Amino acid sequence: MGQNFVLINHSKRELIGFAHLPAGKVRELAGNPVTAAITTWYLLQNSGDNILFTEEELIEDGFSDVTNNVIETLIQNGILQDNGIEVFDEEEPEIYMRKLENVWIK
């Protein structure tokens, strides 16, 4: 099945999580235009920080999730488009996927 990853910044104690995005495994993160844009943007904005990918289960407490902030910045900069969310089960609305699109891929 494969391991899901998160991007962590040890310098700032921040993380990028991919739980509600269409990728989380190694090949998905590299091949998906949305997660590739999120990762690239974050790395470029935080150059010089101690940043790495790690397995989702190994995250320590004390990291701030900045995923939505980065996504909003990419939307404001015309890189991503937000097309809402897709809820998979109405009885469990917390299980959803954000329908984001990289506008450069058309």
Buried (B, 14 or more C-beta within 10 A) or exposed (E): EEEBBBBBBBEBEBBBBBBBBBBBBEEBBEEBBBBBBBBEBBBEEBEEBEBEEBEBEEBEEEBEEBBEEBBEBBBEEEBBBEEEEEEEEEEEEEEBBBBBEBBEEE
